Amino acid sequence: MGVKLIPAKPNLRTRSQVALFVSVTVAALAFISAPKLAGAEQAGVNFNRDVRPILSDNCFACHGPDENDRKGKLRLDTREGAVKSAVVPGSADESELIKRLVTTDEDDLMPPPKLGKKVTPEQIDILKRWIKEGAEYEKHWAFIAPKRPSVPPLKNPAAAKNAIDHFVQARLESEGLKPSPEADRVTLIRRVSLDLIGLPPTVEEVEAFVEDTSPFAYERVVERLLRSPHFGERWGRHWLDVARYADSNGYSIDAPRQIWKYRDWVIDAMNADKPFDQFVVEQMAGDMLPNATIEQKIATGFHRNTQINEEGGIDKEQFRIESIIDRVSTTGSAFLGLTIACSQCHDHKFDPLPQKDFFGLYAFLNNADEPTLPLATEEQLAAAKEIEEKAAAYIAAIPEKDPEIWTKLRAWEEKLPLGERQAMSEQVRMAFDVKPTERTEAHKLLLLTAFIEKGSENKKAQSDLRAIRAKKPKFDTTLVLQERAKPRRSYLFVKGDFTRDGGEVEPSVPGVLHPLKPTGTTNRLDLANWIVDRENPLLARVTVNRIWQQYFGRGLVETENDFGTQGSLPTHPELLDWLATEFMGSEGSKNAWSQKHIHRLIVTSATYRQSSRGRPDLEQRDAMNKLLARQKRLRLDAELVRDSILTASGLLNREIGGPSVFPPQPDGVMNLGQQRRAWNVSKGDERFRRGMYTHFWRATPHPALAVFDAPDSFATCTRRNRSNTPLQALTLLNDAQFYEMATLFAGRLLEMPAENDGQRLEKAFQLCLSRKPDAEERAILQRTLAAASQGNTREGAWTLVARTLLNLDETITRE
């Protein structure tokens, strides 16, 4: 019945890491000798499946798309280049390519031995067969628009729930394998609840589902979860990883920023099942839509999640450019699944993405300003302006009342620590950098304002200013994009250096993909519409693949961030294309671009519902589960670890959205960055908000998030790691917030009605793991409670039991 009741001690976790390493190694060796997973049943040599991976891994770096760094003027990524001097179609023996692969002369051997690469005899045999068959090339599979494949028939169609199962089970049948049976009902409802809303089911929900034997009981659970407002939180968090969302600016100063309205926009869009094409367009260019709404402007915060460097003495234009470069790379990763960033400094080494394509995209994104959008009425804005004018007038009048103020300011400036100076606004820092004798009246007023508001010497003035500003209306702001009326000049950077002008570039899209439809303009909105064009071969595939990845731990294309020639082939290419075309739907159809439709299809499939128990017959055939003959146990994401424990302890505040909060964290964390920031722990229910609302400082993230592999938000993240370290066990046992949760969980257990402690232990177990303990686990719990009760208070004993349960591997695992 799942993992036994063993607290996750550091040494056990370390042993599990060793076991994992061994199993992965064995699996990898087994997989090398196993039949190919992607289309092995096809006859003959297939270029995309068999040949391109060999050439890409061994040849393209020196003989690929990068014209400026191509060795020997030999190009092997096109047929024209290959047959020009290295390949004789029909004759492998006459082909220089084969001669260079088999020669014993190290000066002629390819790849050069110094590179540490070697083409295997099996791979050479594939290349020989390919040349004998005519050495035909194919366009890379991911650059060809998906066509809807036929759903394959099955020998046992009754085992399938929907089309997904036909593709998966047809593949298993061809390999002589059977799918695993359906997971037990407790496992099933826990799995789907954590996957769809990121929260474990309540004990009552589990019991109701177990007792409901009607044919569509599971489907009703799925629909309830899809309608839950927590669905948007769960799946919005995945998108925020892609958007590199954080509550601070990054770099060394890492000042706070207000952009949580964008985070809430994402949650709302997920809950409303906003069509994905609209979801993309609004984030790329919502401000440019006709009669753009406030919400559509907020959506452009997607590309305002870039870092902002506020250090003194920087070249402001350099870091504005760095932001645009980040936006180009993020656009390529998020929507195209391509490593476009690799062509920033030179032509891409492996994919047909020349440097000019990178700067063609750069030119689209270079024409936006970066304002702060006040979320207020016209009356509120007018009132705020009036109050600030009064405050400014008060400060400007101070020198008349106190002629010595400039001497005091100068003394304060000379003693001001560098860290405090850098923490001030950019305008104030720039004023500091001007020599005192050369400062304008504007400079002086900026510094005087900073001195009055920040110095320990000006209590009276600060009190007066607080009184003036007390009537100022409070409203939120958020960071957005706004297209410029006059476009900036964009140019190619020679070797990626923005100071070396390689000539003007116009907005353009990668030539290897579908063309930009003529509209009379070439702006950011045109780029957004190009991305969501149904002719785009990548957007739908990349998106459904990442959704699939969250449910099975691995995408149908394992390299979810690289659909280029260096990426993995899809394990189930027909299924991938079926899902992509199903996602796009027909123009105007009910489910066109519906993410919830894809979620529903996946979680109601028999493939998803399978047991995750290991099977001896798969250990050698498919230990990495690429054939999907079973499900996988997956550790919860960092935020969900917190959420699950809050749920078990009865503390979770289920409020949706709003400003970020500050749950307890270890002392001293905020001293680790260049700037010491305050971490004022939230009061009341605010400290028990979901993990996704924890204020995220890029320089000093909350340790409980970092230790469980939350991304750092410096760059787009399309897949989180799942590490297994002793620090995770120590965090669950000793971190202030988890200790507090355990204490309050113990109090909840003692207050609940129960005839005896045995019933309390059973309920506690259910609250944490969703299931009841077996006899052995029950006995361990009773011994634990008895031992803890010796020389301890009742509350202390139950706190120890609570800490044990909350630290179980199964508590922080999907099943």
HELIX and SHEET records of a PDB file:
HELIX    1   1 PRO A   10  SER A   33  1                                  24    
HELIX    2   2 PHE A   47  VAL A   51  3                                   5    
HELIX    3   3 ARG A   52  ASN A   58  1                                   7    
HELIX    4   4 PHE A   60  HIS A   63  1                                   4    
HELIX    5   5 GLU A   67  ASP A   69  5                                   3    
HELIX    6   6 LYS A   71  LYS A   73  5                                   3    
HELIX    7   7 ARG A   79  SER A   85  1                                   7    
HELIX    8   8 GLU A   96  VAL A  102  1                                   7    
HELIX    9   9 PRO A  113  LEU A  115  5                                   3    
HELIX   10  10 PRO A  121  LYS A  132  1                                  12    
HELIX   11  11 TRP A  141  PHE A  143  5                                   3    
HELIX   12  12 PRO A  157  ALA A  159  5                                   3    
HELIX   13  13 ALA A  163  SER A  174  1                                  12    
HELIX   14  14 ARG A  185  ILE A  197  1                                  13    
HELIX   15  15 VAL A  203  GLU A  211  1                                   9    
HELIX   16  16 ALA A  217  ARG A  227  1                                  11    
HELIX   17  17 HIS A  230  VAL A  242  1                                  13    
HELIX   18  18 TRP A  260  ASN A  271  1                                  12    
HELIX   19  19 PHE A  276  ALA A  285  1                                  10    
HELIX   20  20 GLY A  286  MET A  288  5                                   3    
HELIX   21  21 ILE A  294  ALA A  299  1                                   6    
HELIX   22  22 THR A  300  ARG A  304  5                                   5    
HELIX   23  23 LYS A  316  THR A  331  1                                  16    
HELIX   24  24 GLY A  332  LEU A  336  3                                   5    
HELIX   25  25 ILE A  340  SER A  343  5                                   4    
HELIX   26  26 GLN A  355  LEU A  365  1                                  11    
HELIX   27  27 GLU A  378  ALA A  396  1                                  19    
HELIX   28  28 ILE A  398  LYS A  401  1                                   4    
HELIX   29  29 ILE A  405  LYS A  415  1                                  11    
HELIX   30  30 LEU A  418  GLN A  422  1                                   5    
HELIX   31  31 GLU A  426  PHE A  432  1                                   7    
HELIX   32  32 PRO A  436  GLU A  438  5                                   3    
HELIX   33  33 GLU A  441  LYS A  454  1                                  14    
HELIX   34  34 LYS A  459  ARG A  469  1                                  11    
HELIX   35  35 VAL A  494  GLY A  496  5                                   3    
HELIX   36  36 ARG A  524  ILE A  531  1                                   8    
HELIX   37  37 LEU A  539  PHE A  552  1                                  14    
HELIX   38  38 PRO A  573  MET A  584  1                                  12    
HELIX   39  39 GLN A  595  THR A  604  1                                  10    
HELIX   40  40 ALA A  606  ARG A  609  1                                   4    
HELIX   41  41 PRO A  616  ARG A  621  1                                   6    
HELIX   42  42 ALA A  638  ALA A  648  1                                  11    
HELIX   43  43 VAL A  669  ASN A  671  5                                   3    
HELIX   44  44 GLY A  684  PHE A  688  5                                   5    
HELIX   45  45 GLY A  691  TYR A  693  5                                   3    
HELIX   46  46 PRO A  703  ALA A  706  1                                   4    
HELIX   47  47 PRO A  726  ASN A  734  1                                   9    
HELIX   48  48 ALA A  736  GLU A  751  1                                  16    
HELIX   49  49 ASP A  757  LEU A  769  1                                  13    
HELIX   50  50 ALA A  775  SER A  789  1                                  15    
HELIX   51  51 ARG A  794  LEU A  806  1                                  13    
SHEET    1   A 2 ALA A 368  ASP A 369  0                                        
SHEET    2   A 2 GLN A 482  GLU A 483 -1                                        
SHEET    1   B 2 THR A 372  LEU A 375  0                                        
SHEET    2   B 2 ASP A 476  LEU A 479 -1                                        
SHEET    1   C 2 TYR A 491  PHE A 493  0                                        
SHEET    2   C 2 ASP A 501  GLU A 504 -1                                        
END                                                                             
